[in-house]
Amino acid sequence: MSADTASTETARLYNVLFICTGNSARSIMAECALRRWGSHRFASYSAGSHPKGQVHSSALALLAQLNYATANLRSKPWDEFAGPDAPPLDFVFTVCDQAAGEVCPVWPGQPMTAHWGVEDPAAFVGPPDKMLRKFKDIYLQLEARIKVFSSLRMEGLDRLALQKRLDEIGQTTPVPA
C-alpha cells in the first residue's frame, strides 16, 4: 500500500448513528461521547424511532456538567438518516432494547449494526440528585463502550472480525463509578 493510500484510509471519517426509541437520553449521550472520544475518526449522530421531541433535562444537565456543548442537541426521527440526502452510514448502534426489536429503515451506505443496549435512565423515578446519578451511570457505560470502539483499528479487521468486535463491545457491562 502506498503512503497516499495509507493516509487516505487513516483520514477516513466513519459515520455513526446511535438509535433509541425516544432519542432524548441514551442515544444523545452516546452521540456526544463519540464526538469527544472519536471526533478525529467519526461523525456522530443520534435519532429515534418515536422521538420525544426534546432532550431529557437530566441528560442536558449531565452533559453540561461534563463540559459538552448542548445548544444544538435535539431529539429527531430516524427518517432523517434514511433519505437520499442522508450521510452514508458506516455503523448503526441501537442503545435500547425496544429500538433493537423494531424494523429499521434501510440505511444508506450498508452500515454494520450492533446492539449496545443499556438501561433507560429516563425511566428512573426518584429525587433529582439520584436521577442525575442514574444518568451518569448510564453515560459511563456508553462512554466505556465508545472508548473501546473508537480505539479499534478498522483497517486491520475484515468485516466479519469487525462485526464480532462490535457485538462483543455491546456485551460488556462496565461497573458504574
Residue, then its C-alpha position, 0 to 999 in steps of 0.5 A: m500500500s502506498a503512503d497516499t493510500a495509507s493516509t487516505e484510509t487513516a483520514r477516513l471519517y466513519n459515520v455513526l448513528f446511535i438509535c433509541t426509541g425516544n432519542s432524548a437520553r441514551s442515544i444523545m449521550a452516546e452521540c456526544a461521547l463519540r464526538r469527544w472520544g472519536s471526533h478525529r475518526f467519526a461523525s456522530y449522530s443520534a435519532g429515534s424511532h418515536p422521538k420525544g421531541q426534546v432532550h431529557s433535562s437530566a441528560l442536558a444537565l449531565l452533559a453540561q456538567l461534563n463540559y459538552a456543548t448542548a445548544n444544538l442537541r435535539s431529539k429527531p426521527w430516524d427518517e432523517f438518516a434514511g433519505p437520499d440526502a442522508p450521510p452514508l452510514d458506516f455503523v448503526f448502534t441501537v442503545c435500547d432494547q425496544a429500538a433493537g426489536e423494531v424494523c429499521p429503515v434501510w440505511p444508506g451506505q450498508p452500515m454494520t449494526a450492533h446492539w449496545g443496549v443499556e438501561d433507560p435512565a429516563a425511566f428512573v423515578g426518584p429525587p433529582d440528585k439520584m436521577l442525575r446519578k442514574f444518568k451518569d451511570i448510564y453515560l459511563q457505560l456508553e462512554a466505556r463502550i465508545k472508548v473501546f470502539s473508537s480505539l479499534r483499528m478498522e483497517g486491520l479487521d475484515r468485516l466479519a472480525l469487525q462485526k464480532r468486535l462490535d457485538e462483543i463491545g455491546q456485551t460488556t457491562p462496565v461497573p458504574a463509578 
